[in-house]
Amino acid sequence: MSVPTTSGRPVVTRIAPSPTGSMHIGTARTALFNWLYARHTGGKFLLRIEDTDRERSTEGAVQVIFEGLKWLGLEADEPAVFQFARADRHREVVEALLARGEAYRDYMTSEELEAERERARAEGRVVRSPWRDAAAADAPDRPFAVRLKSPLSGETLIADQVKGEVRFQNSQLDDLILLRSDGNPTYNLAVVVDDYDMGVTHVIRGDDHLNNAARQTLIYQAMDWATPVWAHLPLIHGPDGAKLSKRHGAQAVGEFADMGYLPEAMRNYLAKLGWGHGDDEIFSDEQAISWFDIKDVVGAPARLDWAKLNHLNNHYIRQTDAPRLTQLVAGIHKSRDWKLRDGDLPLLERTIPLVRDGAKTLLELADSTVFVLKARPLELPEKAQAMLTEETRGRLSRLRDRIAANEAWEVPGLEAEIRAFAESEGVGIGKFGPALRAVLSGGSPAPDLAGALVSLGKHESLARLDDVLSPAP
């Protein structure tokens, strides 16, 4: 299926989250696809905050949306639009629909509406108000809702870029409420008016909104407005194929950030949830923008795969420069109440390239750098102390003197020195290596022996050995 444009206008996409809680990973994937398609076509990507639920919408949740999009690198091209502030404009369109005869005032009381619902259920039809074709002169003096006068026959066609053609029988679509009896606009009306006024040409959203597309299409038609191109994305499921829930682990963007995933890894991974380019697993933003087309999104639900996400994140950690990783890791240490001293940042920057290859997340990377931040004298765990037999102490003392003469203090040279020492002692490295690692790291995770020595630097490495090997006072 080709991707149409709307009246030849440049593509405009949008993300329209409700600020009623955390920013779900599904919303993030929807934002990414909207952003990619806008960039692919040279169009615009916009943000609307759908804050009409005044009881649940909070300023904190709005900030969560802004921060989540910023962290993901998906900031909108224009300032955000707030839906609640546009209520007067929504009511203005309702008045236009009434004037065009495309809407009517419904004076049913709550009791009458409930009775009509029961009749409709019994007769297997949708709710129809008796006020649909009533004369204006018969209107009572009481509150009313405003409903769209939906067509009673025919069908509404949704030419969806993901789902294909989806047909809705108009006889099964009730007369949508546009304005509640308290004067507040409804969701479907507000969405249509806002999308039209924002110039949105492509509505790319979750497929839980597919039924809304039929109702919203009728509003567009009633106003003689161009209908946008629809694309409804499948939901994200857990690894077991069930709808994503708390039992599957993280669901919110902020949780993935807190767990130590890089935003570029998340963009790459989310793009793969329902879309792909051949066998390419790892690709840059530029490649994704060049390749992405909404019609290539798969219609079946995508499954969250932690192993693939961890693999991608490890790739991007290995590709990220040490100064940036240093700042990220330092932030994690500070969040854990680790008081960084002067000189710790250079230590981290020197250590990170030696330990990052095995890190699946930034948290793991931070864990593997703790050993260089420890203050002397280190407190050795019982297992490490048990390794320090008289024979092992003597061997470490001889090794200490040997490596102290090494001026370069680089990994290749120290590796060679440790191997040569083991040969001179007539033992394998396993006879003293674990004890040396424990003395250098205090029992914390650390790289190989030469890597640990280089990370700590010559002065600190020898000092940690001296602390253990010096005779007790």
Protein Blocks (a to p, Z undefined) as FASTA:
>chain_A
ZZddeehiacdddddddffbccdfklmmmmmmmmmmmmmnopacdddddfkbmmlpcfkl
mmmmmmmmmmnopacfbdcddfklmmmmmmmmmmmmmmnopaccdfbdfklmmmmmmmmm
mnopacddfklmgcfklpccddddddddddfedjdddddfklopadddfklpccddfbdf
kopacfklmmmmmmmmnopabdcddfklmmmmmmmmmmmmmnopacdddddddddddfko
pacdfknopfbfklmmmnopafklmmmmmmmnopaehjbfbdcfklmmmmpcfklpcfbd
cdddfklmmmmmmmmmmmpcfklmmmmmmmmmmmnopacdehklmmmmmmmmmmmmmpmb
fklmmmmmmmmmpccdddddfklmmmmgfklmmmmmmmmmmmmmpmnlpaklmmmmmmmm
mmmnopafklmmmmmmmmmnnopacddfklmmmmnommlmmmmmmmmmpccZZ
